[in-house]
Amino acid sequence: MFDISEKIVDILLLIPCFNEEENIEDILEHLRRVKQNSQKRNEFNLKILIINDGSTDGTMQILNKNNHDSLFNIVNFKENKGYGYTLIRGFSYAKEMNFPWIISFDMDGQHEPECLYKFIDLILENPPEQIISGSRYKNSNHYWQKPWKDRFLVNAIITGILNTLGFSISDAFCGLKAYECSAINDLDLIVNGYEIPIEIWIKAKKKGYKIVEKGVPVIYKDRDAILKNAKDSFLFKKGEERIEKYIQLIESLIKAPLKTDINVFKSIFSNYFNSVDDINKYNFKKIQEAIFTQIRELET
């Protein structure tokens, strides 16, 4: 039973969003249920901050319409600043408001709101880790929807490279994470784009932070809808270009070149992209481990 003398944990749920009018109302309804359920518990207070990153569609209007009961706080940027920028702004907000923990959650429909209960419970266990990171590829039990092949392969390659730097992770880019507020704000993050997870991983490693991965479901929205909203983003260029951008960031953060040329990693991507017809729950671990092994051999 909960002891009233125990300290109540304040948790900030941080949600960046950009041009999400097509699915935002469904997510907001789920978040409303999460908020209502959380109010039945005494161990924590859950506050929600949504940062609207300069949306040009009806996202802001939908947010305002659905906030009649002050479910969440809203920060509106006049122009698009980037996914990394919105996270950094949210981390700063959490520090200013004295939140000890932050959970980041994407509004694009790729996270299951019910997973928030798992992350909240992990925080309440007073974990020794400073970062609890979701992983869509930790095990096949959560793997019920096929990923986009290009994004899976880019993820596997970058995850494999990070593992040669001392990590032991399975998903470099999952946006569902819990952060100890003082720790994440001590990293001096500066990356404004979608590649910010790489900066977080490497700077956290340098600080000696403890990190744990927890499995979360694989959920992907309709590709055409995403492309319509973000077609100019580097995230949706071909995989080889994304790999090159990510590797350049890794090398700048570790202040040293990788042992293998960028073109070799591009070749790994092209080989699997052209030779693998489908990636699913039955073969993804085998493909991922084959890529990890190949990269380990390159970097030793």
C-alpha atoms as one frame of an Amber mdcrd trajectory, in Angstrom:
protein
   0.000   0.000   0.000   1.185   3.509  -0.764   2.628   5.337   2.235   1.425
   8.953   2.236   4.756   9.955   3.754   6.521   8.873   0.565   7.431  11.611
  -1.871   5.084  12.056  -4.818   6.979  11.987  -8.129   6.233  14.731 -10.652
   6.527  13.461 -14.227   6.418  15.580 -17.369   5.089  13.923 -20.510   6.804
  15.799 -23.340   5.208  15.553 -26.791   6.651  17.318 -29.851   4.327  17.507
 -32.848   4.440  18.842 -36.387   1.585  18.718 -38.916  -0.301  15.908 -37.205
  -3.893  16.907 -37.989  -4.721  13.486 -39.454  -4.246  11.485 -36.254  -3.884
  13.971 -33.413  -7.452  13.749 -32.090  -7.186   9.996 -31.568  -3.884  10.396
 -29.701  -5.308  13.199 -27.566  -8.267  11.014 -26.589  -5.880   8.255 -25.510
  -3.824  10.793 -23.552  -6.971  12.029 -21.846  -7.634   8.481 -20.600  -4.035
   8.133 -19.440  -4.331  11.415 -17.552  -7.654  10.416 -15.967  -6.287   7.034
 -14.916  -3.176   8.658 -13.478  -5.304  10.879 -11.260  -6.592   7.755  -9.519
  -3.095   7.021  -8.232  -1.280   8.767  -5.402   2.354   8.030  -6.197   2.846
  10.591  -8.950   1.561  13.686 -10.719   1.534  13.569 -14.514   1.682  16.813
 -16.474   1.553  16.982 -20.258   3.458  19.487 -22.388   2.796  19.544 -26.139
   5.187  21.570 -28.277   3.688  22.450 -31.639   6.724  22.852 -33.869   5.429
  25.450 -36.334   2.709  23.263 -37.862   1.231  24.660 -41.069  -1.892  22.473
 -41.106  -4.744  22.399 -38.581  -2.700  20.963 -35.712  -2.784  24.124 -33.563
  -6.534  24.551 -34.012  -7.176  20.908 -33.076  -4.961  21.224 -30.003  -6.818
  24.299 -28.816 -10.233  22.732 -29.482  -9.346  19.624 -27.488  -7.865  21.493
 -24.544 -11.156  22.810 -23.158 -10.463  20.976 -19.891  -6.819  22.133 -19.716
  -5.594  18.588 -20.259  -2.172  19.830 -21.342   0.032  22.876 -21.682   0.874
  24.032 -25.201   3.952  25.791 -26.535   3.552  27.028 -30.104   6.563  27.809
 -32.289   5.860  30.254 -35.093   8.144  28.332 -37.432   9.471  24.796 -37.630
  12.548  24.417 -35.407  13.175  20.687 -35.667  12.512  17.599 -33.572  15.729
  17.943 -31.594  15.069  21.606 -30.844  11.613  20.813 -29.458  13.024  18.090
 -27.201  15.732  20.398 -25.884  13.149  23.111 -25.216  10.990  20.582 -23.382
  13.935  19.380 -21.301  14.650  22.993 -20.308  10.994  23.528 -19.394  11.095
  20.443 -17.157  14.186  21.791 -15.405  12.593  25.217 -14.918   9.483  23.595
 -13.416  11.486  21.191 -11.196  10.288  17.926 -12.723  12.588  15.057 -11.687
  11.559  12.858 -14.646  10.543  13.367 -18.277   8.907  10.921 -20.680   9.193
  11.778 -24.371   6.350  10.583 -26.587   5.807  11.199 -30.301   2.457  12.482
 -31.576   2.741  10.801 -34.989   0.951   7.613 -33.947   4.085   5.478 -33.676
   3.865   5.060 -29.913   1.143   3.200 -28.066  -0.229   5.434 -25.263  -0.725
   2.372 -23.039   3.092   2.024 -22.928   3.152   5.149 -20.797   1.903   3.143
 -17.817   4.934   0.834 -18.106   7.353   3.765 -18.211   5.641   5.492 -15.280
   5.876   2.305 -13.210   9.563   1.966 -14.094  10.192   5.512 -12.875   8.330
   4.833  -9.617  10.611   1.869  -8.965  13.374   4.444  -8.373  15.628   2.995
 -11.070  19.415   3.362 -11.012  19.333   4.316 -14.704  19.311   7.897 -15.938
  17.677   6.927 -19.261  15.025   4.278 -19.939  14.835   3.824 -23.710  12.077
   2.137 -25.651  13.090  -0.468 -28.214  10.910  -1.664 -31.078  13.428  -4.380
 -31.902  14.228  -5.877 -28.515  12.093  -8.952 -29.041   9.543 -10.357 -31.453
   6.712 -10.303 -28.907   6.270  -6.590 -29.620   6.797  -6.976 -33.338   3.301
  -7.138 -34.780   3.620  -4.632 -37.627   6.186  -4.602 -40.426   8.590  -1.642
 -40.440   9.596   0.319 -43.485  12.563  -1.608 -44.819  14.770   1.441 -45.373
  14.223   2.795 -41.868  14.816  -0.597 -40.252  18.105  -1.047 -42.132  19.348
   2.468 -41.357  18.458   1.883 -37.709  20.253  -1.477 -37.660  23.420   0.004
 -39.173  23.582   3.008 -36.853  22.702   0.835 -33.846  25.461  -1.572 -34.878
  27.982   1.261 -35.108  26.982   2.602 -31.678  27.434  -0.878 -30.223  31.070
  -0.854 -31.374  31.469   2.258 -29.208  30.543   0.408 -26.032  26.761   0.259
 -26.154  24.602  -2.857 -26.111  21.342  -1.622 -27.599  18.836  -2.785 -30.192
  17.100   0.441 -31.296  19.034   3.681 -31.750  16.084   5.870 -32.714  13.025
   5.071 -30.620  11.455   8.346 -29.450   9.715   6.843 -26.418  12.131   7.373
 -23.549  12.203   8.352 -19.899  14.925  10.734 -18.731  16.073  11.829 -15.333
  15.696  15.581 -15.716  18.965  16.690 -14.139  20.878  14.150 -16.204  19.435
  15.014 -19.620  19.874  18.740 -19.012  23.521  18.145 -18.101  24.318  16.873
 -21.603  24.377  20.327 -23.269  22.446  19.080 -26.297  22.650  21.154 -29.485
  21.342  18.970 -32.346  18.073  20.351 -33.704  17.052  17.567 -36.096  15.844
  13.975 -36.000  19.384  12.779 -35.377  19.328  14.019 -31.761  19.101  10.450
 -30.333  22.659   9.869 -31.545  23.846  12.913 -29.622  21.987  11.733 -26.515
  23.463   8.223 -26.690  27.067   9.368 -27.126  27.010  12.223 -24.623  25.237
  10.028 -22.058  27.944   7.402 -22.537  30.660   9.977 -21.950  28.936  10.982
 -18.713  28.812   7.385 -17.582  25.029   7.289 -17.426  23.245   4.006 -16.883
  20.815   3.201 -19.703  18.296   0.378 -19.990  16.087  -0.637 -22.942  12.470
  -1.740 -22.578  10.510  -3.340 -25.405   7.679  -1.356 -26.992   5.400  -2.238
 -29.930   6.322  -1.525 -33.525   3.764   0.896 -34.943   4.090   2.660 -38.287
   1.620   5.070 -39.816   0.780   5.160 -43.490   3.934   6.066 -45.397   2.198
   8.406 -47.860   0.657  10.456 -45.060   4.029  10.928 -43.385   5.738  11.837
 -46.628   3.087  14.442 -47.340   3.782  16.126 -44.010   7.570  15.914 -44.053
   8.665  15.391 -47.623  11.441  17.985 -47.379  13.047  16.447 -44.306  16.344
  14.586 -44.656  14.654  11.773 -42.763  12.840  10.750 -45.919  15.717  10.848
 -48.371  17.265   7.584 -49.432  18.920   5.492 -46.774  22.487   6.030 -47.936
  22.168   9.784 -47.414  20.750   9.350 -43.928  23.561   6.951 -43.023  26.167
   9.454 -44.203  24.613  12.259 -42.161  24.391  10.116 -39.040  27.968   8.842
 -39.360  29.301  12.365 -39.779  27.540  13.299 -36.536  28.935  10.255 -34.723
  32.468  11.098 -35.840  32.081  14.714 -34.746  30.822  13.638 -31.325  33.548
  11.077 -30.682  36.107  13.420 -32.267  37.587  10.613 -34.346  36.851   8.888
 -37.649  35.320   5.445 -37.672  37.715   2.752 -38.836  35.607   2.067 -41.915
  34.728   4.468 -44.712  31.165   5.761 -44.995  30.835   4.080 -48.390  31.188
   0.659 -46.767  28.161   1.300 -44.564  26.243   2.593 -47.574  27.124  -0.645
 -49.337  25.768  -2.698 -46.423  22.511  -0.783 -46.654  22.217  -1.219 -50.420
  22.979  -4.923 -50.222  20.236  -5.668 -47.726  17.785  -3.205 -49.255  18.092
  -4.919 -52.633  18.373  -8.515 -51.449  15.737  -8.694 -48.691  12.165  -8.792
 -49.946  10.463  -8.433 -46.596  11.360  -7.714 -42.982   9.008  -9.210 -40.426
   8.820 -10.658 -36.924  10.296 -13.954 -38.089  13.472 -12.663 -39.717  14.213
  -9.214 -38.294  16.457 -10.477 -35.489  18.495 -12.561 -37.902  18.931  -9.614
 -40.292  19.759  -7.227 -37.459  22.343  -9.557 -35.920  23.928 -10.211 -39.322
  24.387  -6.462 -39.771  25.720  -6.080 -36.215  28.229  -8.891 -36.810  29.392
  -7.414 -40.093  29.943  -4.019 -38.481  31.781  -5.522 -35.497  34.159  -7.228
 -37.883  34.706  -3.991 -39.809  35.416  -1.922 -36.716  37.748  -4.317 -34.878
